[in-house]
Amino acid sequence: GNNSNYGGNDNPQEDNNEIIEDNYAINQKVVPAPNLSAPEDITAELKVELINNNTGKHVYALGLADTGAKSVFIKRSVLRTIPHTIEEVKIKSQGRYGPPSEIRQQATFQIKLPQFTSSRTINITAYIEDNATGRHDIILGLRCLSQLGIVLDLKHKTMIWDDVSVALTPPGTLSAEDISNIDPADAHLPP
């Protein structure tokens, strides 16, 4: 397992994620998190691009696809780097480690999953974690993975989205340099 403070008892009605592709919004129906018969939760690290249309910079975060979490969670410190909207909520969340916490806000923002494709933008709503102690900046829970249609292929140890397959990377695999490397397209932008 990972050393994060995410997951648990959240409200499925709160999820409102959609994929925007070629300027069309594909509204995803709110679906209950499917029950998996896997003996343990599946987790895999991935690179998440947080879209900052204000500066044009590519901001990368360390993501975790986690079937043990139901919803999407993001560290408040990461939100400061991108435009987002805030909505008040009151959710109790039971993490895998540590005591239950109360989440008071959720944020809506845009991300991309550049390991799969750079052409799809996802509008995502995530619960904001103020005291997250795990190494991951953003957790993509089971309901989000299901809505996006991401397939976890345990036999071949891959994640598949839109016919693009990437290796399942266990937690602890990606380094800070893997995530925070400067995008060559940003070389002309101020730090």
Secondary structure, DSSP 8 states (H G I E B T S, - for coil): -------SS--GGG---EEEETTEEEE-----------SS--EEEEEEEEE-TTT--EEEEEEEEETT-SSEEEEHHHHTTS--EEEEEEEEE--SSSS-EEEEEEEEEEEE-TTT-SS-EEEEEEEEESS--SS-SEEEEHHHHHHHT-EEETTTTEEEETTEEEE-B-TT-S-HHHHH---GGGTTS--
